Amino acid sequence: MEIKSPQIAIAAHSGPYPQEAEERARAFVREVSKCSPTLILGGYWGLMKVVVDEAAALGLKTVLILPMEHEAVKPPTGVILIKRTTNLAKWGGR
């Protein structure tokens, strides 16, 4: 069975990072973009921001699941945000 659009969850360092790590993160996103995935991340800072920005530039579907203390971040247009303040009642949450 062929997966048409895989979902890839990405964990990346949230603090300061060397330039080489940024280049590798961008190269990783460019490589996985070949299979048109949906990327899922838990933040928009550190290397996660690099991944999200590169994915947005390539037109990849990207989902951010933000912790409550970081819900004010402003990712690129088109990125899907899931926040604690989102009305989860329609999804069966509390």
C-alpha positions as CSV (number, residue, x, y, z in Angstrom):
1,M,0.0,0.0,0.0
2,E,1.4,3.3,-1.0
3,I,1.2,6.2,1.4
4,K,0.2,9.3,-0.6
5,S,1.1,12.0,1.9
6,P,3.0,10.8,5.0
7,Q,2.9,12.6,8.3
8,I,6.3,13.3,9.8
9,A,6.6,14.5,13.4
10,I,9.8,16.4,14.0
11,A,11.6,17.1,17.3
12,A,14.4,19.7,17.0
13,H,16.6,21.6,19.4
14,S,14.8,24.7,20.8
15,G,17.9,26.6,22.0
16,P,20.9,28.2,20.2
17,Y,22.4,26.1,17.5
18,P,25.4,26.1,15.2
19,Q,25.1,27.2,11.5
20,E,25.8,23.7,10.4
21,A,22.7,22.4,12.3
22,E,20.6,25.0,10.4
23,E,21.9,23.9,7.1
24,R,21.2,20.3,7.9
25,A,17.7,21.1,9.0
26,R,17.0,22.9,5.8
27,A,18.5,20.1,3.8
28,F,16.3,17.6,5.7
29,V,13.1,19.5,4.8
30,R,14.1,19.8,1.2
31,E,14.8,16.0,1.0
32,V,11.5,15.0,2.7
33,S,9.6,17.5,0.6
34,K,10.0,15.0,-2.3
35,C,7.2,12.9,-0.8
36,S,4.8,15.8,0.0
37,P,4.5,15.1,3.7
38,T,2.6,16.9,6.4
39,L,5.1,18.1,9.0
40,I,4.1,18.2,12.7
41,L,6.1,20.1,15.2
42,G,5.8,21.3,18.8
43,G,7.0,24.9,18.5
44,Y,8.3,27.8,16.4
45,W,11.7,28.6,17.9
46,G,15.2,27.2,17.7
47,L,15.7,24.7,14.9
48,M,11.9,24.0,14.8
49,K,11.5,27.6,13.4
50,V,14.1,26.8,10.8
51,V,12.2,23.7,9.8
52,V,8.8,25.5,9.7
53,D,10.1,28.4,7.7
54,E,11.8,26.1,5.1
55,A,8.6,24.0,4.9
56,A,6.5,27.1,4.4
57,A,8.8,28.3,1.7
58,L,8.4,25.0,-0.1
59,G,4.7,25.0,0.3
60,L,4.5,21.9,2.6
61,K,1.6,21.4,4.9
62,T,2.8,22.1,8.4
63,V,1.1,21.7,11.8
64,L,2.3,23.3,15.0
65,I,1.0,21.9,18.3
66,L,2.0,24.8,20.7
67,P,2.5,24.6,24.4
68,M,0.3,27.1,26.3
69,E,3.1,29.4,27.3
70,H,4.1,29.9,23.6
71,E,0.8,30.3,21.9
72,A,1.5,33.9,20.9
73,V,4.1,33.0,18.2
74,K,3.4,34.1,14.7
75,P,4.4,31.4,12.2
76,P,4.2,31.9,8.4
77,T,0.8,32.2,6.7
78,G,-0.7,28.8,6.0
79,V,0.8,27.0,9.0
80,I,-1.9,25.2,10.9
81,L,-1.9,26.1,14.6
82,I,-3.2,23.9,17.4
83,K,-3.4,25.8,20.7
84,R,-4.8,25.0,24.1
85,T,-7.2,27.9,23.6
86,T,-8.6,26.2,20.4
87,N,-12.1,25.0,21.0
88,L,-11.5,21.3,21.5
89,A,-15.2,20.6,22.4
90,K,-16.0,19.9,18.7
91,W,-13.2,17.3,18.7
92,G,-14.5,15.6,21.9
93,G,-12.0,17.4,24.2
94,R,-12.8,19.2,27.4
